[in-house]
Amino acid sequence: MTSKDIGWEHGKPVGGNRKIVRCNYCGKVMYGGITKLKAHVGHVTGQVEPCPRASREVTDVMKMHLKTADNPYYQSMIDEIAKAGSGIKGSSAYQIGNEYLDEEFEELEKYLGDIYDKFSTFGCTLMCDGWSTRTKHPIINFMVYCDRHMIYHSSVDCTNVKKIAQYIFKLMDEVVEAVGEKNVVQVVTDSELSMKAAGQLLMKKRKNLFWSPCTAHCIDLMLKDIGKIDNVKETIAQGKKITSFIYNSDKVMNLMKTYTRKRELLRPGITRFATEFISMESLLRHSTELKKMCTSDE
């Protein structure tokens, strides 16, 4: 069960392990727990690659959260140290960098090994996703999903390479070979033309697996098109003005939370464009409270 940390609204633990987290927006899996996820969504450079799909509003909220003293792990650490009383000795640099690191590595290897052992029983889904790094380098990630667990397999830097169907097909085919053709039930990618064509080529060669377009990506494209309708586009723009006004000021944001009983207006969705519509629904749901806030003495 996850804690009340705001970060868990933006990602989920993988396989029940809170040290391994998957981003709700781009699907990136990170080792390091909720702290790494918040840095990823909040675009905190130097720790992890920034999320390419989180909306500007969500990123700004997370940045603001990270700037405060609202860090449950820090206070928990202080509380546990206080319980131990005086005279407690901290771990040495050698223990942290060797003994404890080795223990974490062994635990992770066991976790991955348990998932690998399930491949032949349950089969697995290979997921292929393209994105860009902070320095605009194009990357293709490969993830493997099996029995409600998802693990990272590999990444390919596609800088100066044309991502045509034949090239993507070759990459997919190599990963299928590495995972084991008999273990792979399907390959999931976005619905971009070269990805689709590569999937068709893969099915032609590997007769016992299927290519499927990513449902989240399809929904994202549908919502994107709906958002282009004039009256919808105008309404979303007006909603963004309201949320930007509120979240750009700590004072106004804190005042808003007193009226909404600490509920946020910006709620992350599975896809980037879904977040915009969820935010509109949130504004509508809290319209009475927001009107009271705007007419209050504060």
C-alpha positions in Angstrom: 0.0 0.0 0.0 1.4 3.4 -1.0 1.8 6.3 1.4 0.1 9.7 1.1 3.1 11.2 -0.6 1.8 13.3 -3.5 4.3 11.5 -5.8 2.1 8.4 -5.8 -0.5 10.3 -7.8 2.0 10.3 -10.7 3.3 6.8 -10.6 2.9 3.2 -9.4 5.2 0.7 -7.7 6.2 -2.1 -10.0 5.2 -5.5 -8.7 4.4 -4.1 -5.3 8.1 -3.0 -4.9 8.1 0.7 -3.8 11.7 1.0 -4.7 10.8 0.5 -8.4 8.3 3.0 -9.8 6.7 3.4 -13.2 5.7 6.9 -14.4 2.0 7.3 -15.2 2.7 9.5 -18.2 5.7 8.1 -20.2 5.9 4.6 -18.6 9.5 5.0 -17.6 10.6 2.6 -14.8 12.9 4.0 -12.2 15.0 2.5 -9.5 15.1 4.7 -6.4 11.5 4.9 -5.3 9.1 7.9 -5.2 11.9 10.5 -4.8 13.3 9.6 -8.3 9.8 9.7 -9.7 9.1 13.2 -8.4 12.4 14.4 -9.8 11.4 12.8 -13.2 8.0 14.4 -13.3 9.2 17.7 -11.9 12.1 17.9 -14.4 14.8 18.2 -11.7 18.0 17.9 -13.7 21.0 15.9 -12.7 19.0 13.0 -11.1 16.9 11.4 -13.8 15.7 12.1 -17.3 12.8 14.5 -17.3 9.4 13.1 -18.3 8.6 14.1 -21.9 4.8 13.6 -21.5 3.8 15.2 -18.2 1.9 18.4 -18.8 3.4 21.8 -17.9 0.9 22.2 -15.2 1.7 18.9 -13.5 5.5 19.6 -13.8 5.1 23.0 -12.2 3.1 21.5 -9.3 5.7 18.9 -8.7 8.5 21.5 -8.8 6.7 23.6 -6.2 6.2 20.5 -4.1 9.9 19.6 -4.2 10.9 23.2 -3.2 9.0 22.9 0.1 10.0 21.0 3.4 7.1 18.6 2.5 9.4 15.5 2.4 8.0 12.6 4.4 11.3 10.6 4.2 13.4 13.3 5.7 11.1 13.7 8.8 10.8 10.0 9.1 14.6 9.7 9.2 14.8 12.3 11.9 12.1 10.5 13.9 13.8 7.1 13.7 17.2 8.6 14.7 15.5 10.3 17.7 14.0 6.9 18.8 17.5 5.3 18.9 18.7 7.9 21.4 22.1 9.4 21.8 25.3 7.6 20.9 24.0 6.0 17.7 26.7 5.6 15.0 26.0 6.2 11.3 26.9 3.8 8.6 30.4 4.1 7.1 31.0 5.1 3.5 32.3 1.6 2.9 29.1 0.0 4.2 26.9 2.3 2.1 28.9 1.9 -1.1 29.7 -1.8 -0.8 27.8 -3.9 1.7 24.4 -2.2 1.4 24.8 -1.6 -2.3 25.6 -5.3 -2.8 22.5 -6.3 -0.7 20.3 -4.0 -2.9 21.9 -5.5 -6.0 21.2 -9.1 -4.8 17.6 -8.2 -3.9 17.1 -6.7 -7.4 18.6 -9.7 -9.1 16.3 -12.0 -7.2 13.3 -9.8 -8.1 14.2 -9.9 -11.8 15.0 -13.6 -11.7 11.5 -14.4 -10.2 9.9 -12.6 -13.2 12.1 -14.2 -15.8 11.0 -17.6 -14.4 7.4 -16.7 -15.2 8.0 -16.0 -18.8 7.5 -19.6 -19.9 4.4 -20.0 -17.8 2.5 -16.8 -18.5 4.2 -15.5 -21.6 5.1 -11.8 -21.8 4.4 -8.6 -23.7 7.3 -6.6 -25.2 6.7 -2.9 -25.2 8.6 -0.5 -27.5 8.5 3.2 -26.8 10.4 6.1 -28.5 11.2 9.4 -26.7 13.8 12.1 -26.5 16.4 12.8 -23.8 17.0 16.1 -22.2 19.7 16.8 -24.8 17.2 15.9 -27.6 18.8 12.5 -28.4 16.2 10.1 -29.7 15.9 6.9 -27.7 13.9 3.7 -28.1 13.2 1.8 -24.9 12.2 -1.8 -24.6 10.2 -3.0 -21.6 8.9 -6.5 -20.8 5.6 -7.1 -19.0 4.7 -10.4 -17.5 2.1 -11.4 -14.8 1.4 -7.8 -13.7 5.2 -7.0 -13.5 7.0 -4.7 -15.9 10.8 -4.6 -16.2 13.3 -2.6 -18.2 15.1 -4.6 -21.0 17.2 -2.2 -23.0 17.5 1.2 -24.8 18.9 2.1 -28.2 20.3 5.6 -29.0 18.9 6.4 -32.5 20.9 9.6 -33.0 21.6 10.2 -36.7 19.6 7.1 -37.6 16.4 7.2 -39.6 13.7 5.4 -37.7 12.2 3.6 -40.7 10.2 0.4 -40.5 13.1 -1.9 -41.4 15.4 -0.4 -38.7 12.7 -0.6 -36.0 11.8 -4.2 -37.1 15.4 -5.2 -36.8 15.6 -3.8 -33.2 12.3 -5.5 -32.3 13.4 -8.8 -33.7 16.7 -8.8 -31.8 14.8 -8.2 -28.5 12.3 -10.9 -29.2 15.3 -13.3 -29.9 16.9 -12.2 -26.6 13.7 -12.7 -24.5 12.9 -15.9 -26.4 10.3 -16.1 -29.2 8.4 -18.8 -27.4 7.9 -16.5 -24.4 6.6 -13.4 -26.3 2.9 -13.2 -26.9 2.6 -9.7 -28.3 4.6 -6.6 -29.1 3.0 -3.2 -28.2 4.2 0.1 -29.7 2.6 3.5 -30.4 0.5 3.7 -33.7 3.1 5.8 -35.6 3.3 4.6 -39.2 6.9 3.2 -39.0 6.1 1.4 -35.8 3.0 -0.1 -37.3 4.9 -1.2 -40.4 7.6 -2.7 -38.2 5.0 -4.6 -36.2 3.6 -6.1 -39.4 7.0 -7.2 -40.6 7.6 -8.8 -37.2 4.3 -10.8 -37.4 5.2 -11.9 -40.8 8.5 -13.4 -39.5 7.3 -14.5 -36.1 4.0 -16.3 -36.7 3.1 -16.9 -33.1 3.1 -13.4 -31.8 1.0 -10.3 -32.4 1.6 -6.6 -32.8 -0.8 -4.2 -31.1 -1.0 -0.4 -31.0 -0.7 1.2 -27.5 -4.2 1.9 -26.1 -3.0 4.9 -24.1 -1.4 6.4 -27.2 -4.6 5.9 -29.2 -6.7 7.5 -26.5 -4.1 10.3 -26.3 -4.5 11.0 -30.0 -8.3 10.9 -29.7 -8.3 13.5 -26.9 -5.8 15.6 -28.8 -8.2 15.8 -31.8 -11.2 16.5 -29.5 -9.1 19.3 -27.9 -8.8 20.9 -31.3 -12.5 21.6 -31.6 -12.9 25.3 -31.3 -15.2 25.5 -28.3 -13.4 22.7 -26.5 -10.0 24.4 -27.2 -11.3 27.7 -25.9 -12.7 26.2 -22.7 -9.5 24.3 -22.0 -7.5 27.6 -22.5 -9.7 29.4 -20.0 -9.3 26.5 -17.5 -5.6 26.7 -17.8 -5.7 30.4 -17.0 -7.5 29.7 -13.8 -5.2 26.9 -12.7 -2.1 28.8 -13.7 -3.3 31.8 -11.6 -3.9 29.6 -8.6 -0.7 27.4 -8.8 1.6 30.3 -9.6 1.2 31.7 -6.1 1.8 29.8 -2.9 -0.6 32.0 -1.0 -3.5 31.5 -3.5 -2.8 27.8 -3.8 -2.8 27.3 0.0 -6.0 29.4 0.2 -7.6 27.2 -2.5 -6.7 24.0 -0.5 -8.6 25.4 2.6 -11.7 25.6 0.5 -11.3 22.3 -1.4 -10.3 20.4 1.8 -6.7 19.9 0.6 -7.8 18.4 -2.8 -5.7 19.4 -5.8 -7.3 20.9 -9.0 -4.6 19.4 -11.2 -4.9 15.6 -11.3 -2.6 13.5 -13.4 -4.1 11.3 -16.1 -2.8 8.2 -17.9 -2.0 10.4 -20.9 -1.0 14.0 -21.3 -4.2 15.2 -23.0 -6.3 13.3 -20.5 -4.8 15.4 -17.8 -6.3 18.5 -19.4 -9.8 17.1 -19.4 -9.5 15.7 -15.8 -8.4 19.2 -14.7 -11.5 20.7 -16.4 -13.7 18.2 -14.6 -11.9 19.1 -11.3 -12.6 22.8 -11.9 -16.3 22.0 -12.5 -16.5 19.7 -9.4 -15.0 22.4 -7.2 -16.7 25.4 -8.8 -18.7 26.3 -5.7 -15.7 26.2 -3.4 -13.7 28.3 -5.9 -16.4 30.9 -6.2 -16.5 31.2 -2.4 -12.7 31.6 -2.3 -12.8 34.4 -4.9 -15.5 36.3 -3.0 -13.9 35.8 0.5 -12.1 38.5 2.4 -8.9 36.6 2.1 
